[in-house]
Amino acid sequence: MSSRIVLVVNAGSSSLKFSVFRADDAATLQLAARGQIDGIGTRPRLRVTDATGSVVVERDFAVAEVRGVKDAIRLAGAWLHERFQHEPLLAVGHRVVHGGAQFSHPLLIDAEVFAALEQLIPLAPLHQPHNLAAIRAVREAQPQVPQVACFDTAFHRTHPQIADLYALPWEYYESGVRHYGFHGLSYEYIAAMLPQVAPGISDGRVIVAHLGSGASLCALRAGKSVDSTMGFSPLDGVPMGTRPGALDPGVLLHLINQRGLSGADLEKLLYRESGLLGLSGISNDMRVLLESQEPRAQLAVEYFVHYTVKQIGALAAVLGGVDGLVFTAGIGERSSVIRAHILQACAWLGVSLDTAANARGGPRISTEGSAIPVWVIPTDEELMIARHTLLLIISGKGGHHVD
């Protein structure tokens, strides 16, 4: 196999992210470009950087040119063809938010798999349709190119059943109301990196904090997920940019019965208007809040730290102790202030912060005398998807993995 291209696609409601990797004869992947089309349907804009982070192209488009995911795929495809016209497209790997209870591994997408993924739309109504729209658009444009689905839920299928139950009548569990967990591709990448970056804890009990606009934590034992803070949906757990995190169901009953909110109203409130944005009234961006002197901005930061620490305590109890902590994702990787606040509140675990190392961004940010080592490890979900995609293609193992 000469050098060919593996394309990774992550489609959302208003944006399309993509990454291009070169795969050589030794099945080694090298990043060639990362791109994003923002403002789909409103103010479309294409921006692409190369492997060094230098901007390759930056261009605005008319709304009529990019009304949906299909248009974005066509636009990105045209740019890719022009840029990599002498390097054949080997396969396309997709981030698919929900694999349900049945899909525990990446798999090649055929008509049967696509139909099964459509059945999961009610479990992720704001994400799954866009993921599937991208798959459909690629299939229409290049039907001969293999496509691979990589699931954000799959890594958590190693949970013991007790961690996936809700205390509801059993019929709901059997119909799919259960704890799924998300950000699985990120946690899988971190678990794969631990033997290289922090071998002393890779086989132990590790809590990984994926802190970004979407945020969650995961408890790893010997590199396997045993529990996580997101549950049935990406709304649960720690507060996020625009999502509330853990919420008493009684609040929802009150909003429906006393305030007259509809299902659509609740969906908008919980996915778009809550979290850091709702609390601060200013922004969902942690950088903006940290710079603000407004009391509610500071309160939102304190709330984020408080509930993240609370979840660390819960996962430590599930694991029966902690051998290491890892920070990753946008806030986790870049905000030394948030890391410091969280770790100061975790002093009861025996954590001792190395202030200088934390300011540098790690990789290890705990002192030598710390009872528990703490690391900052950048995540790379796109590379994880590319690896899965390439492995499936070269192995010829495209069969369904169903639990």
C-alpha angles and dihedrals in degrees: 000000000000121000109306136167129257112194121203118201130193110180124192136172096272104011142049118205121192138175130196122213129184115223117201133196091276090057090248117152123217123184111241103171145347122209143176136192109204131184097035107189094007116045108350116203131173120208124174131179129189128233091282093052094252115143112253099177136002118179140156123219136199116261090243090060096057111030097145148356092285091058091046091052090050092049094047090045092054091052092046092049091052094046099040101025094136094050114074120229106247099185146328121238119201132201104228113188099208129041094162121215094307106059112069099158139037114272144182113266118238131157092277094050092045091052090050091051090051088057088060094058092100089060093055107018095163096048113023098062092057093046089053093044089060092050090049092048093051091047091053094046098042111010093171094062115094116237127204128202116216114189130218089208100048098084090059095056087095090072116120109249092249089065092054099050129101118202093248130116110296093246090070093055090050090050092054105271099135144114108283106165124210141215085064095147090056093049091046090054092049091048089052092050097048096081088057102037102030109011092165092070103028094099094039141075109298132175114207119198112204098191119179139105082310109039138187142145130228133201113220126194113188089341095308126113112245099167141354139189099240112079134175090349139011088264099081133088123023123018115267140192095286103352123086103221117211112015133178106249086222088071089061092048089051092049091050100041102033105025098035097232116166127217090263090050091052092047091053092045095048099041103032112020109037136068119053091345094053095045097044100035085211114074147337089223114101091207091059092047094050090053095046124096093201112121093227091052090054090046091054090053092049091049092052091051094044095053094041089055090046091055092047087057092049094050091045087057091049091051094044091235138350130257097180147358126217129193120203144156127051102316094028093053100038111030112080088173095059092044090051093049092049095047094046087058089049094059088113087070090059094256116157115190122220098215096197093048090048091052089052091050097247133221082211112022101174125088123255088252095053113123088219123035116228124204140187110214120175112230125225113192092167092057089048090054091047091052092051092046095050093045092053093048099047094041093048089223102139097144123127118268104209126169 
